[in-house]
């Protein structure tokens, strides 16, 4: 069985920056800085702001539209948004000129290089827009884990095409990057109570039928109840990009306390439910101390809903959602205990309470642990599950299994040797001796495997689906 590595490689770009709020942490420092800016006269404010704008605006000159259809730029929106963070420290905030607000916002803003360390762990799905694609070709969306200073991970996107022969071509990447707006989400009372411990759920009769976080904070609730409800809002939120530019400009950076240290290893899948199509992505949220599993939902890669997964079966990393329901239930590949693959079924997409063992490490190259490398792929012969295994000296290799189409808890066959192992020029990087994937797709008889090399850069490999299936069945 021949596997062909593409010569396309995606490297981290140290010039790709976003704008973030600069947290000075103490009220004393914030007041002192604001006081210094307020001592400037109007002409000084204008000169300093214009000089700042000349130096930085070209790095963030992305056109946006607000809810009223008014044109804005990412640079201006970020500065005004960061002023909003601290305006309660400014007694005369309502009387300030816009340029002074912009300058204050600039002092509470910093650039962050999202790809400073690595660009890796890709997943790949068909693009929702297949217009103007050559016959026999498929346009795809590639999601990537970008890691910057402090090992904070965010989600990025690229687009490309694969032709009838498995040749891959990436579309031009924008030099710009922007973060979305976080929408002031409202949740129904039933949504909130279902996600609370029973002891807390019984004590929130004061909640209206639909409420925002700001509305909750105005209610007279105990500190413990308020904190638990706040966590529901923190882990279940909506975001939106308002730019008309390429998908490669959009960066989903951590927006919640529960994921402040990273949104790791998203596994996107195109999910079909009757005539409804949606894209789901499971990922690991990390706050610096603990992890939990989250789900991204989108139909257009412009608006995204972020939701937490609940239940006794979602206590580890690496969840992979099947692309459709099976026997009326959602199905998911998981890994409880850190070393073995499992399979789960649920009638509710967000709640997973039961699992059963699917595969244990049986070969030398996976004795340490196994896991999935993305959502299962439906074929005529069964569900193709791309896996990873960890062997001596923590070497990661990529394998494959075939699951029964009607009952995927039954394993038809697994490769006894790796499908892909790190070759010599792939062994060095942020985490050495690793090849790893978060998703593949099948096009015109070929498996298109997107994968990362040593947690640093991203590439592709192509293998005949028939040859792989034959090997798995034998």
SULZI-V728508 format. One record per residue. N is the residue number from 1. OMEGA is omega as a letter, one per 30 degrees, with the letter a starting at -180 (none if undefined). NEAR is the number of other C-alpha atoms within 8 Angstrom. Layout:
# SULZI-V728508
<<N:OMEGA:NEAR> <N:OMEGA:NEAR>>
This chain:
# SULZI-V728508
<<1:a:7> <2:l:5> <3:a:10> <4:l:7> <5:l:8> <6:l:11> <7:l:6> <8:l:8> <9:l:9> <10:a:8> <11:l:9> <12:a:12> <13:a:7> <14:l:9> <15:a:6> <16:a:11> <17:l:12> <18:l:12> <19:a:12> <20:l:9> <21:l:8> <22:a:8> <23:l:5> <24:l:7> <25:a:6> <26:l:6> <27:a:7> <28:l:6> <29:a:9> <30:a:12> <31:a:9> <32:l:8> <33:l:8> <34:l:10> <35:l:8> <36:a:8> <37:a:9> <38:l:7> <39:l:6> <40:l:8> <41:a:7> <42:a:7> <43:l:6> <44:l:8> <45:a:13> <46:a:10> <47:a:8> <48:l:9> <49:a:11> <50:l:8> <51:l:8> <52:a:9> <53:a:8> <54:a:8> <55:a:7> <56:a:8> <57:a:10> <58:l:7> <59:a:7> <60:a:13> <61:l:10> <62:a:10> <63:a:10> <64:l:11> <65:l:11> <66:a:9> <67:l:5> <68:l:5> <69:l:6> <70:a:7> <71:l:8> <72:l:10> <73:l:11> <74:a:12> <75:a:11> <76:a:9> <77:a:9> <78:a:12> <79:l:15> <80:l:11> <81:l:9> <82:l:13> <83:l:14> <84:l:9> <85:a:7> <86:a:9> <87:l:8> <88:l:8> <89:a:7> <90:a:8> <91:a:5> <92:a:6> <93:a:8> <94:a:4> <95:a:5> <96:l:8> <97:a:6> <98:a:6> <99:l:9> <100:l:11> <101:l:11> <102:a:13> <103:l:12> <104:l:12> <105:l:15> <106:l:11> <107:l:7> <108:l:12> <109:l:13> <110:l:9> <111:l:8> <112:l:10> <113:a:12> <114:a:14> <115:a:13> <116:a:11> <117:a:12> <118:l:15> <119:a:16> <120:l:14> <121:a:14> <122:l:18> <123:a:17> <124:l:15> <125:l:13> <126:l:9> <127:l:10> <128:l:5> <129:l:5> <130:l:8> <131:l:4> <132:l:4> <133:a:8> <134:l:7> <135:l:4> <136:a:7> <137:l:10> <138:l:13> <139:a:13> <140:l:12> <141:l:12> <142:l:12> <143:a:13> <144:l:15> <145:l:17> <146:a:15> <147:a:14> <148:a:14> <149:l:10> <150:l:4> <151:l:9> <152:a:11> <153:l:15> <154:a:15> <155:l:14> <156:a:12> <157:l:13> <158:l:13> <159:l:13> <160:l:12> <161:l:12> <162:a:14> <163:a:11> <164:a:9> <165:l:7> <166:l:11> <167:a:8> <168:l:10> <169:l:8> <170:l:8> <171:a:8> <172:a:4> <173:l:8> <174:l:8> <175:a:7> <176:l:11> <177:l:13> <178:l:12> <179:a:11> <180:l:11> <181:l:7> <182:a:9> <183:l:8> <184:a:7> <185:l:9> <186:l:8> <187:l:9> <188:a:9> <189:a:11> <190:l:7> <191:a:8> <192:a:11> <193:a:8> <194:a:7> <195:a:8> <196:l:11> <197:a:6> <198:a:6> <199:l:6> <200:a:10> <201:a:10> <202:a:7> <203:a:7> <204:l:9> <205:a:5> <206:a:5> <207:l:10> <208:a:6> <209:l:7> <210:a:9> <211:l:12> <212:l:10> <213:l:10> <214:l:6> <215:l:8> <216:a:10> <217:l:8> <218:a:6> <219:l:8> <220:a:5> <221:l:7> <222:a:6> <223:a:6> <224:l:6> <225:l:11> <226:a:11> <227:a:8> <228:l:10> <229:l:10> <230:l:9> <231:l:8> <232:l:11> <233:a:10> <234:a:10> <235:l:12> <236:a:10> <237:a:13> <238:l:12> <239:a:12> <240:l:11> <241:l:10> <242:l:9> <243:l:8> <244:a:6> <245:a:5> <246:a:8> <247:a:9> <248:l:12> <249:a:13> <250:a:13> <251:l:13> <252:l:9> <253:a:10> <254:a:11> <255:a:7> <256:l:8> <257:a:7> <258:a:9> <259:a:12> <260:l:12> <261:l:12> <262:l:15> <263:a:17> <264:l:12> <265:l:12> <266:l:16> <267:a:16> <268:l:16> <269:l:14> <270:a:11> <271:a:11> <272:l:10> <273:a:8> <274:l:5> <275:a:5> <276:l:6> <277:l:10> <278:l:10> <279:l:11> <280:l:14> <281:l:11> <282:l:15> <283:l:16> <284:l:15> <285:a:14> <286:a:15> <287:a:12> <288:a:6> <289:a:5> <290:l:6> <291:l:10> <292:a:13> <293:a:15> <294:l:13> <295:l:12> <296:l:12> <297:l:12> <298:l:12> <299:a:10> <300:a:6> <301:l:7> <302:l:9> <303:a:11> <304:l:12> <305:l:11> <306:a:13> <307:l:12> <308:l:11> <309:a:12> <310:l:11> <311:a:8> <312:a:8> <313:a:11> <314:a:14> <315:l:8> <316:a:12> <317:l:13> <318:l:13> <319:l:14> <320:a:13> <321:l:13> <322:a:14> <323:l:12> <324:l:9> <325:l:10> <326:a:8> <327:l:4> <328:a:6> <329:l:10> <330:l:14> <331:a:13> <332:l:11> <333:a:14> <334:l:16> <335:l:14> <336:l:12> <337:l:6> <338:a:8> <339:a:12> <340:l:15> <341:l:15> <342:l:13> <343:a:13> <344:l:13> <345:a:11> <346:l:11> <347:a:7> <348:a:8> <349:a:7> <350:a:8> <351:a:9> <352:a:15> <353:a:10> <354:l:8> <355:l:9> <356:a:8> <357:a:9> <358:a:11> <359:l:8> <360:l:9> <361:a:12> <362:a:6> <363:a:8> <364:a:6> <365:a:12> <366:a:13> <367:a:12> <368:l:11> <369:l:12> <370:l:15> <371:l:13> <372:l:16> <373:l:14> <374:a:16> <375:l:17> <376:a:12> <377:a:12> <378:l:9> <379:l:7> <380:a:4> <381:a:7> <382:l:10> <383:l:13> <384:l:12> <385:l:14> <386:a:15> <387:l:13> <388:l:15> <389:a:16> <390:a:14> <391:a:13> <392:a:7> <393:l:4> <394:l:8> <395:l:11> <396:l:14> <397:a:16> <398:l:16> <399:a:14> <400:l:14> <401:l:14> <402:a:15> <403:l:15> <404:a:13> <405:a:9> <406:l:5> <407:a:7> <408:l:9> <409:l:9> <410:l:8> <411:l:12> <412:a:10> <413:l:10> <414:l:10> <415:l:11> <416:l:5> <417:a:7> <418:l:11> <419:a:10> <420:l:9> <421:a:10> <422:l:13> <423:a:6> <424:a:5> <425:l:6> <426:a:12> <427:a:12> <428:l:9> <429:a:10> <430:l:9> <431:a:9> <432:l:10> <433:a:13> <434:l:16> <435:a:16> <436:a:15> <437:l:15> <438:l:18> <439:l:17> <440:l:15> <441:l:10> <442:l:10> <443:l:11> <444:l:8> <445:l:8> <446:l:12> <447:l:12> <448:a:13> <449:l:11> <450:a:15> <451:l:16> <452:a:16> <453:l:17> <454:l:16> <455:a:16> <456:a:15> <457:a:14> <458:l:15> <459:a:14> <460:l:13> <461:a:12> <462:l:13> <463:l:13> <464:l:12> <465:a:10> <466:l:7> <467:l:9> <468:l:10> <469:l:10> <470:l:8> <471:a:9> <472:a:13> <473:a:8> <474:none:5>>
